Amino acid sequence: MTAPLAHLTDPRPDAAADAPDAAAKKAIGNVARGGVAGIAGAGVAGLAGLAVTWLVAHRLGPEHAGAFFAATAAFVLTSTLAKLGTQTGLVYWPARLRARGHGFLLGACLRTAFAPVVCAALAVGVLLFVDAPALARLTAGDASPAVGAELVTQIRLLAAFVPLAVLSDTLLAATRGYRLIRPTVLLDKLVRPGLQTAGVAAVAVSGSARPTLFALAWALPYVPTAVLAGYALHRAHTDTMADIAPTRVKRSHRASMRRAFWRFTGPRSVASVAQLALQRVDVLLVAALAGLGAAGLYAVAGRFVVLGQFANQGISQAVQPRLAEALAVKDRAAANALYQTATGWLVLLTWPLYLLVMTYAPDYLGIFGAAYRDGAPIVIVLAGAMLVATGCGMVDIVLSMAGRTAWNLGNVLVALGLTIALDLTLIPRIGALGAAIGLAAAVVANNVLPLAQVGLGLKLHPFGTGWLSAAGITLLSFGVAPVAVGAVLGDGGTATLTALGVAVATYLAGVRLLRGPLALDALKALRPRRR
């Protein structure tokens, strides 16, 4: 067993660099099917997140909203810690085991991952509950005692849901390892965000302004999603094992599986916490160094980043298992085709959002209330960084699926150290804008470093004709066109609507004209098959 597993963990891509063949094109078609579902779900989840942010910001005001966002940031950070990095491993290993003909080890793989995760989730939930007062003192800054007590209550309430959140996300990650994207789309992108929005909206219109009720409404949907995710994984595993010849799994097999799994997952465990810290620790630092009001402003101003990340997740979750399989059999041509195609789609979907919020930052922030319009510089800085990040594609996923989790860990730690250093230096001087600059620098570093590693070490890159076409279309449509229309018509609602109309028309025309280089013909896989 040791020899087969050693062969499985060989991360070196094939030296050949053949052009994508029919198998690669078929894989892109399959990704298109899962990617469209993931993107649609991501759109719903992103809009639901914006709705929750709007409801909380409007109903509670900056200081109380800041307490809510600080509590949920602590919840997400601790939940990620308890997952031990297994979300990537539970996609990587099932895909790799099937590709290498070792499907009989799937059960051992799942047990290897879930036993420690369950223990960690329970322990982290208890620690978060016990340490809630200390965490509240750290993040509440100069807030009133009432707001500090409210923050303690919210953190303790959310702590009770940490095990369910951890199980829900980990179970869904495992289903993706079985090439199933539907459970993730339905439960993580539709059911949970939909229930969260409905619950928060119900609290908002009830006339109650108790922040604890908002936190409860936000957390309760993890209960049904965890149960349904468990059922989805059980069914996926049972159906898969029905097609695999029964094989006795020896104790040495299980031991080898554990060593291989945690050798891959160990660096990813630390990296996943650091990666999420990049997205959440800045809110906590702003709360601690500039106050909860500034934290509320910062959280609202940067909400569009999460919306773009949902689109990234929708594509990458569909690509991950097939990318792992291609690299497992050293098919570099297929891996590069998947990477370049997915990056082109990502640019095509996310750059319009980032370019628009840069151009219309005050109007975007005005949606959440007049008190948030001062965050326009924050929006511009973060949007610029996200243009760079999405332009590099899912480069961290490529590294992980190639088995280079140690490289990924190093990159994330560099980025996290950079953002903390800049935050501690800039937030006391310029407030929330300092946190935006710190996060922007970290985002650029966390994408440019692995981009160089993927190019030099794995001979893979995202810059194909699809990337060039997508970048050209979006820059012309949503970068140049709105500015040109604004220069002619000036400011005002009519000018804005005209600019948006021109931008959308130009975008759609460009997509139609360049659908070949963009590999949009792969969307034909979505057509119902004739019987």
N, C-alpha and C positions, 0 to 999 in steps of 0.2 A: 504493500500500500504506500509505503514511503516514496518509492520511485514514481508511481503515477502522480501523486500529489506534487512531487518536486517538478514533474513535467508540466503540471497544470499551472504552477505559480511562475513559470518562466515568462517574464514580461516583455521579452525582446520581440519587436515586430519583425516581420519577414523582410529580408533585404531587398526583395523584388518590389518593383513599383509599377506594376502593370496598370493599364487603364481600367476603370471600372467595367466589369463585365455584366452579364445578364443577372447574375446573383446579386451584385451590388444594386442594380436598378430595381430588382424585386424588393430588396431590403428597404430602399428608399420609398417604394410604394407602400410597404407595410408601415414604415415610420409615418408616412403621410396620413394613413388611416388613424393611427393612434395619436399623431401629433395634432390633427384637426380637433379630435375629441378633447385632447388635453388643453388646446388653446381656447376652445369654446368654454370649457370648464374654468380655465384660468380667468377668462374675461368675466364670467359670473362671479368668481371668488374675488377678483379685484374690485369690481363694482360694489360687492357686498362689503368689502373692507372699507371702501370710501364712504359707503352709507353709514357704517358704524362710526367711523371717524366724525362724519358730519353731525350725526345725532348726539354723540358724546360732547363734541366741541360746542354745539349750539345749546344743549340743555344744561351743561355743567359750567361752562366758562373756562378760561385758560388754566387757572390754578387747580380746580377740581378735576378738569380733564387731564392735566399733567399728572395728577396722582393716579388716575385710571391707567394712563399709558405707562407710567413707571411700574405699576403692579403687574400689568400684562407683560411688560418687558422682562421683569424678574421671572415670571411664570415660564415664558418661552425659553429663556436662558437656562433655567434649571432643568426644564424638560429635555432640552437638547443634551445637556450633560448626562442625563440618565440613559439616553439612547446609546451611549458608548460608541458612537460612530457606526453602528450596525446597519443603518439604512443603506449605505453604499455597499457594504459587504453582502447584504441580503439581496441585492440586485446582481452584484458581480459573481458571487459563488454559484447560485442556482443556474445562471446562464452559462457559466464556465463548466460546471459539472455536466450539464446536458450536452454541451458542444463537444466535450472530450469523452463522452460515453460512460460517465460515472454517475448517472442519475440515481443509482441505488443509495448514494450517500446524501440525498436531499434531506431525508428525515434527520440524520445526524447533524447536518448543517443547521437546520432550524433549531434543534435542541441546543446546539452550541451557542447560538445567538441569544435565544429567548430566556434561558435560565438566568444568566447574569443581568439581563436588562430588567427583568421583573424585580429582582432584588434591589438593583440600583434605583429603580423608579420609586419603590416604597421608601427607601432610605432618603432619597432626595426630597420627597414630599414631606417627610417628617422634619428634616433639617430646615426646609423653607418655612414650615409652620413655626418651629421653635425660634428661628432667628429673624422672624418678621419684624420685631421691634428694632433690632439693630440695623436691619436693612432700611427700614423706614427713616431712622435717624440719619442714615448716610445719604439718602436720596431726597429727603424732604427739604433740606437746606433751611432757609429762614421762614418756612411756612408756619402758619398758625398751629397751635396744639391740636385744634379740632381737625385740621387737614391731616396732620401727622397720625392721629388716632384712626382716622378714616383709612389712611394708607395701610396701616397695620392690619385692620380688619379685612381689607381687600386682598392683601397678600396671603393671609391665613386662609381665607375662603378659597382662593385659587390653588393653594398648596394641596387641598384635598383632591383636586382634579388632576394633579401631575401624573399619577400612575395611569389614569385612563388616557390622557393625551399621549403619553409615551407609547402605550400599547397600540393605540389607534394608528399612529404614524409608523411604527415599526412593522406592524402587521401588513399595512398597505404597501410598504417598501418591499416586503417579501412577495406579495402578489405580483409586483412588477418584475421580480426575478423570474417569474413563470410566464413572462410576456403578456401579462394582463394589465392593461391600463384602465379598463372600465371601472374597477372598484375604486381606484384613486380619484378618477374624475367624478364619479357619482357621490362618493362619501366625503372626500377631502375638498372638492371644488364646488359641489352643489349642495349637498345635504347640510354639512356642518356650517358653511358660511351663510346659507339661507336661513337656518334655524337661529344662528347668532344675530343676524340682521332683524329677523322677526321678533326675537326676544328683546333685543335692545330697543327696537321701535315701540314695542308694547310698554316697556318701562317708561320711555320718553313721553308717550302720549297719556300715560296714566295719571300724570300730574305729580308724580313723586320725583324728587331730585336727589334721592339717596344714591350715592355712587356705588355702594355695596350691591344694590339691586342690578345695576348695569354690569358689574363684574360677574354676578351669578348668572345673568342671562347670557353673557358671553361664554361662560364655561360649561354650562349644562349640556350643550350639544355634543360634547365629547363622549357622553354616556352612550347614546345610540350608535355613534360612529365606531366606537371601540368594539361593541358587540357585533355589528355587521361586518367589520373588517376581519374579525376572527372567523366568522362564518365563511367569508370569501376566500380566505387563505386555506381553510380546511377543505373546501370544495376543490380549489385549484390543485392542492397537493394530492388529494385522493384521485382526481382525474388523471394527473400526470403519472402517478405511480401505477395506475392500471395498465399503462402501456410499457412498463419497464419490467423485465424479467426479475422475479424474486431472487435476491442475492443475500446471503448471510453476511451481516456487517459485524466484523470481529472487533474486539476491544482495541486492537492496534489500529484498525481503520478509524474508529472514533477518536482515538488519541491524535492520530495524524491530521484528521480533519480539524480538531480543535487548534492544534499548533498552526496549521496553515491559515485558518480563518482569522485568528487573533494576530498573527504576524502581519496579515494584510490590514486588518481592521484597527489595530492598536494606534498607528499614526493617524488614521482617519478619525479615531475617537477624539483625540486632542484637537485635530484640525476642524472638526465639525463644531466644537464648542467655540474655538477661536473665530471661525467663520461667522457664526451667529453673533458672537460678541461684537464683530465689526458692524453688524446691523442694529444692535440693541444697546451696547454699552454707552454709546454716545448720548442716548436719551437719559440714562442714569447719571452720566457725568454733567450734563447740562443742568439736570435737576439739582445735583449736589453743589455745583459751582455758580450757577446763575439763577436758581430758583425754579419752582414748579411752573410758573407762568411762562418762562422761557422754554422749558421742556415741552409744554403744550404747544407753543408756537412752532418749535422745531419738529415735533412729531407730525403736526398737520402739514407743514411745508414740505416734508419729505415723503408724504404718503404716496405720491405718484411713483416713487421708486419701487415700492412694494407691488404696485400694479404692473410695472414692467417686469419684475421678477417672476410674477405669476406666469406671464407669457413664456419666459425662459424655462420655467419648470414644466410647462405644458409640452414643450418641444423636447427638452432633455430627458424627461421621464420616458418618452416614447423611444428615444434613441439609445438610452443606456444599455438595455439588455442586448440589443443587436450589435452595438459597438463592442461590448464585452465579448460576444461570440466571435466577431470578426478578428479581434486582437488575440483571442484564445487560439485560433487556428492560423494566426500570423498572416491574415489577409489584409495587408496594409492598404491596398487599392480600395477595397470596400470600406475600410475604416476612414480613409481620407475623403471618399465620396460622401459618406454619412456626415462627417464633420463639416465639410464645405457646404453641403446642401442645407443642413440645419442652421448654420451661421447665416446664410443668405436669407432664410425664412425669418430668423430672429431679428435681423436688421430691418427687414421689410415690415415687421409687425411693431417693433418697439421704437425705432427712430422717429416715426411721426409723433408719438406721444411726447418724447423728450424735446423735440424741436418746438412743438406747440407750447409746452409749458415754459420753455425758455422765452418764447416770443410774447406770450400772454400771461406771465407770472402773476402780476397783480390781479388780473381777472380770475385766474384759477383760484388764488387764495381767497378772493372775495366770496367764493361759494360757501366757505366755512364761516364767514362773518368778517365784518370790517376790521376787527381787532387783529386779524391774521395777515392783513395786506403788507405789513412791514417785513414779512418773511420773503419777499421777492428775491433778494440777493442769495438767500439760501437755496431757493429753487434753481436759480441759474447755475450756481456752482455744482450742485448735485446732478443736474441734468447733463452738464458737460462731461462729468465723470462717467455717467451711465452710457453716453454715446461711445466712449472708448471701450468700456467693459463689454457691451453687447457686440461691438465691432470685432472683438477677439473671439466671440462665440463661447461655447461651453468648455473652455479650455481646461478648467479644473476637473471636469468629468472625464475628459480624454486622458488626463494624467492618471486618474484613479482607475479607470477601466483598463489601462495598460499596466496596472500593478504598481505604479510609482506613487504610492500614498505618502512615503517619506518626503518626497519632493513637495508634494502638496502641502504637507504639514509645515515645512520650512517656509514656503511662500506665505501661508496664512499668518504664521507667527511674525514674520517681517512686517506684513501689512497691519496686524493688530498693534504691534509695538509702535509703528509709525502713527497710527490714529490716536493712540493714547498719549503719546508724547506731544503731538500737535494740539490735542484737546486740552491737556493740562496747561499748555503754554498760551493758547489763544482764547479759550472760553472766558477766563477772568478778564481779558482785555476787550473782546468784541462780542461776547455772549454766544448765542446760538450759531452765528455765522462762523465762529471759530470751529465749532463741531462739524459744520458742513465742510469746511476746508480740510479738516483732519480726515473725515470720511472719504472725501473725494480723492485725496492723495493715496489713501489706503486702497481704494477701489482700483485706481490706475495701477498701482504696484502689484496688486493681487491678480491682475490680468496680464500685464506686460511681462512679468517674470515667468509665469508658466507658458506664455506664448513662445518665448525664446527657448524654453526647455523642450517643449513639444516639437518645435521646428528643428533644433539642433540634435536632440537626443532620439526622437522618434520619427523624424522626417515627415511630420504631418503639419499642415497649416490650413487656415480657414479661407485664404484669399484666392478664391476661384472666380469664374465669370459670374456666378450667382451673387457673390459678395459685391463685386463691382457694380452689377446691375442694380441690386437693392440699394446700395449706398447712393448711387447717382439719382435714382428715382426719388428717394425720400428727401435728399438734400434739395433737389430742385423743387419738389412739390411743397414740402412743409418748412423748408429753410428760406429759399429764395423767393418763392411766390408770395407768401404773406408779407414779407418785408417790402417787396416791389409794389403790391397793391396798397399797403399802408402809406408808402411814399407818395402815391398818386391821390388817394382818397382821404388820407389823414386818419384821425382817430374816430371813435364812435362805433355804435352798434352796427350800422349799415356797412361801414368799411370792414369790420371784423367778419361779418357774415359773408360778404363778398370774397374776402381773402380766403376764408375756409372753403367756400364753394370752388374757387379756382384751384386751391390746393388739392382737394379731393378729386376733382375732375382730372387734373394733371397726373395725380397718383394712379388712378384707375387706368388711364390711357397708357401710362408707362408700364404698368403691370401686364396689361394685355399685350403690348408690343414686345416685351421682353420675357414672356412666360416660358420660353424655351431655356434661356440661360438660367432663369430662376428655378428650373426643374418643377414648375407647377403642373406639368403634364402628369406628374406622379399622383396628383389629386384624382386622376381617373380611377384610381383604386377605390375611391369612395362610391363609385357608381354601383348600383345593385347588379349582382351577377345574374346573367340569364341562365335559366334552368333548361 
